[in-house]
């Protein structure tokens, strides 16, 4: 049995990206699939730019 965690749920509140922990930002950046609203998914690009994680 594979015990690797494959699902993470990360909420982005009213404070936006500033409230996310480094772990949350890392999980978002390394995700193979992201599900969310357009506004929230657009923030993934901002996270990548802020932390030098662009493709």
GIZILIN-V158739 format. One record per residue. N is the residue number from 1. RES is the residue in three letters. OMEGA is omega in degrees with one decimal (999 if undefined). Layout:
BEGIN
N:RES:OMEGA  N:RES:OMEGA
END
This chain:
BEGIN
1:UNK:179.1  2:UNK:-179.1  3:UNK:-179.7  4:UNK:178.2  5:UNK:-175.2  6:UNK:-179.2  7:UNK:174.9  8:UNK:175.7  9:UNK:-177.5  10:UNK:178.9  11:UNK:174.8  12:UNK:-176.9  13:UNK:-177.2  14:UNK:179.7  15:UNK:176.6  16:UNK:-174.0  17:UNK:-175.8  18:UNK:-178.9  19:UNK:-179.2  20:UNK:176.6  21:UNK:176.7  22:UNK:178.6  23:UNK:179.0  24:UNK:178.5  25:UNK:178.9  26:UNK:178.8  27:UNK:178.4  28:UNK:-177.2  29:UNK:-176.8  30:UNK:-178.2  31:UNK:174.0  32:UNK:-179.4  33:UNK:173.7  34:UNK:178.6  35:UNK:178.4  36:UNK:177.4  37:UNK:-179.1  38:UNK:-178.3  39:UNK:-178.2  40:UNK:179.6  41:UNK:177.1  42:UNK:179.9  43:UNK:178.8  44:UNK:178.0  45:UNK:178.9  46:UNK:178.1  47:UNK:-179.3  48:UNK:179.8  49:UNK:-178.0  50:UNK:-174.8  51:UNK:176.6  52:UNK:-174.2  53:UNK:-178.1  54:UNK:-178.1  55:UNK:999
END
